[in-house]
Amino acid sequence: MQADTHRPVLVEEVLAGLDIRDAGIYVDATYGRGGHASAVLARLGQQGRLYAIDRDPAAVADARARLCADARFTIQQGRFSMLGQFTGHWGVAGKVDGILLDLGVSSPQLDAPARGFSFRHAGPLDMRMDPSSGESAADWINRADETEIADVLFKLGEERFARRIARAIVRARIDSPITTTDRLAALIAEAVPTRERGKDPATRSFQAIRLHINRELDELAAALPQAVAALAPRGRLAVISFHSLEDRMVKQFMRAEAGQDPYPPDLPVRHVALRGRLRLLGKARASADEVARNPRARSAVLRLAERTEVGHA
């Protein structure tokens, strides 16, 4: 998919939530294909700045081709869990007026068979957001034992047939390694005895494997405290999630930082002393009109919070 066919979700809600100021400093920590970044730049004045991060080399190349002629824009390849490092390097730590995290996989990644994210396209079983580093989905699926595979499918995909699928994978790879998306999808379909209405039987498993390969929940747990620390007082944090586990983590983190709930045990406990740094601004979902135009927006949840004056490290 080309960049101009990519449809970012909840754009107007993000712009309103970030409360774009002419001379503000903003960070799009998940550039994707620049839909949100372009919208933020359109609202910024000449003195404003937008910094962007993406771990996908293709996304960074897109940003450099499309936006780097704009002196207000800077892109850095890396994980969003490196947010604190990058804001320090840019000299904006504690000065940022708004940060956006748009979680999950982008449409261009899903629609490129060579990336191996989708069961709808035959291709190599990769799923890495940065194809140049880390273990591919094929490498993992062919070395992990049955228990590990089942645990990932159950915990990250909430797949009730996780054990049946794991057993089928381990049995099938004895004959030959599982290296393509279509073969894995077929194995899953054969192993699943019943179908969820309107959902491919491989949906949950592919999502779980992608989350595991890219350590997406770990990345999010590391990035959230760094995002709050990077914000200036009254700076805004906007997080879009598409997965219930991610949304739950964001909700729990924001509520804990606002002093409403105990700090979640699965997030870095060293930040517990900084509770009270956020004020909750609510959440938003896509309108019926947006979902009709862009079905991917159906599961999107945007959560917003504002940095307070209290809780400085």
N, C-alpha and C positions, 0 to 999 in steps of 0.2 A: 504494500500500500504506500502511495506517495504521501508526502507530508501534507499536501493540500486537501487530502481526503480524510485525514485524521480529525476526529471530533472530540475536543476536550469536554469534560462534563462540568456542569454547575459553574460555568464561567462567570456569569453575572453575580451569582451568590458569593463566589470567591472574591471578586473585585469589591463587592459591598462589604464583605466580612473583613478584608484586609484594610479597608478604609484608605485607599491609595491617596497619598499626599504628593503634591507636585515635586517637592525636593526630597522625598522619602528614600530610604534605603530598603530594598526588598531582596529576598532570596527565594528562588524557585529551586528547591532541593531535588526535584524530580522532573527535569526538563521534558523528557519524552519526545514529543515532536513540536514543542514550543507553542501549543495553543494558549495555555495560561500565560506563558512568558510574553507572547506577542500582545495579549490583552493588557497586561500590566504596563508594558512599554508604551502602549497607546494612551494610557492615562497619566504617565509620568511627565513632568516638566523637564526642561533641559538640564536642571541641576540634580535630577533624580538618578538613582543607580539601581540596576537589577543585576544580581549575581545568580548564576545557575550552576547546578551540579547534575551530573548523570553518570552512572557507571557503565552505560552502553556506549561503546565507541561510535556506533552508527548515529546515536542521538547527538553526541558531541559534534560529529562531522556535520550533521544537519544544522545545528546551532551556529557553527562557524560559517557555513555557507550562507545562511539566511539572515543572521542577526549581528554578527560580529563587526559589520561595518558601522553599527550604531555605537558611538563612544560611551553610551550609558550602560552597555551590556558587557558582561564577562561570563565565560563558561569554563568550568573546571571538570575534568573527568575524575570520577571517584564515587565512592559509596556515600549515601547521605548520613551514615553513621560517622563520617569524617567532618561533619558540619562545624564542630567546634574548631577543628584544625584549620579549615578553610576560612572561616570568619576571622580567625586570628591572623592568618596570612594576608587577608584583604584589609585588615585594619579596621574592621567594623564590629568586632565582638562587643556585645552590650549596647550596640547602637542601631540595631536593625529594627525597622518599623513594621515589617511583616515577613513571615516565613510560610511557604506552602509546601506541604508534603502530599503528593497525589500518588497513593500507594498502588502496588500491583503491577501488572504487565500492560504495556501500551498496545494499541491496535496494530501498529506496524510490526511489532514483535510477534504478535499472534498470527498475523497474516503472511508472514514470511516463512515458507516451508523449511528453509535451511536453518532457521533458528530452533525448530523442534519444540515449540511451546504448545502447539495445537494438535488435538487428535483429529481435526477436520482436514488436515493436509498431511500427505505422506512426506516424510523428511527424516533427516537424522535426529536421533533422540538426544538433544542437547540441553535446552532450557536454561542455559546460563545467560544472565543479563549482560555479563561481560564475557564473551566467548573466548577471550585470551587468557583467562585465569580460572583456577578452581576445577572441581570435578564435574564432569557432565552427568546428565541424568542416566545416560547409557552406562557410564563407568560405575555409577552408584548402584543401579538396578541389577547389574551383573556381578557385583561383589558382596552386597549386603546380604545378611542372612534373613531367613524367613520372618523371624520375630521383629527385626529392625524394620523391614519393609511394612509389615502389618501395623506396627506402632505408628509409623509416619502416616500411613493412609488413614488410620483411625483418628489420631490426634490432630493432624493438620487438615485432613479432608473430611472428617466426621463421616467416614465411609463405614457403614455397618457391616459390609461384606469384606472388610479389610483382610481377615485371615484367609478367606477363600481365594481372594485375588493374589495375596502374597504366595500362597501355596502353588497357584497356577504359574506364577512368574518363575519361581524357583524350579519347578518341574520342567517348564518349557526351555529354560536356558541351558539345561543339561545337553540338549541336542545341538543348540547353537546360540551364541550370544544374542540378546535382544537389543538391537541397535537402531530401530526405526519406530517412529510414532505410530504408524499404521499397524505394525505387528503388536505393539503394546496395547493399543486400543482394542484390537481384536481379542487378545488374551483376556482383557478385562471384561469385555462383552460376553465372552463364553463363560466366565467365572461367576458373573452376577445373575442370580436366578430370577430376579424381578426388576422391573424398570420403574424409575420415577417418571411421572408424566411430564412430557415436554423437556426431558433432560437426558442427554447421552450418558450411558452407563460409565463412560470414562471420565466424565467431568470432574468428579470429586478426587479421583486418583491423580489425574494430571495436575490439578490445582495443588494437591498435597505435595507431590514430588517437586513441583516448581518452588513452592515455599521452602521446602527442605534444602534443595540444591543452592538456592540463593540466600539462605539463612535470613529470610525476610522478617520474621518475628524478632530475631536477635538484633537485626539492623534497626528495627523500629524502637525496641526497648533502649538501645544505645542512643538513638538520635533524639528522642523526645526531650530528655533533660538538657541535652546540648542546645536544642532549639530554644528552650525557655531561657537558658543562660545567655544566648546570643541576642535576645530581644532587648530593646530599650524599654524603659517604663512607658506603658500604654501601647507598646508594640503588640501586634496580633499574630497568633498562631492559627493556621488553617490546615486541617488534615482531612483528606478525602480517602475513605477506605471502601473496599468492595467485598471484603471478607469478614464474617462475623467475629473471628478471632482477633483480627486487626482492630476492628471497631471497638471491641470490648477492651482491648489494651489501651487504646486512645482514651476512651471514656473513663476508665479507671485511673489512668495517669492524670488526666485533667482534673477529675474530682479530688484526687489526693492532693495535687498541687494547689488546689483551691481551698484545701483544709476541710473538705466535706466528708471524706472517707479515709480509712487507714491506707497507708501506702501499699500497693500491690506487691506481694512477696516475689513475683517473677520479674520485677523491675529493679534497677540498681538501688540498693538500700542506702548507699552513701548519700543519696539526695533527700533522704527523709527529713533532715534538719531544715531543708529549704521549702517546706510546705508553706502555702500562703502566697506563692509567687504568681498565681493565676486567678483571674476572674472569669467565670464561665459566661459565654455569650450565646450559647445554644447550638442547635444543629439545623441542617437543612437537607432536604431530599429533592431530587429532580421532579419537575412538574410533569403532568401527563403529556403536555405538548413536547417537552424535551425527550421523554422516553419514547414517544412515537417517532421522533426524528432520529434518535440515537438509543437503540435498545440497551447498549452497554451501561447507560446511566441508571437503569432500573434499580440496581443494587447499591448505587453510590450513596454514601452518607458523609456529609461534610460537618465536622465539629469545629467550633471556633472558641478561642479563649484570648484574653488580653493580659499582658504582663502588668503586674502591680508594682508599687514602690517598695513592697516589703520582701523579705526573704533573700536578700543579697548574700552571696557567698562571702 
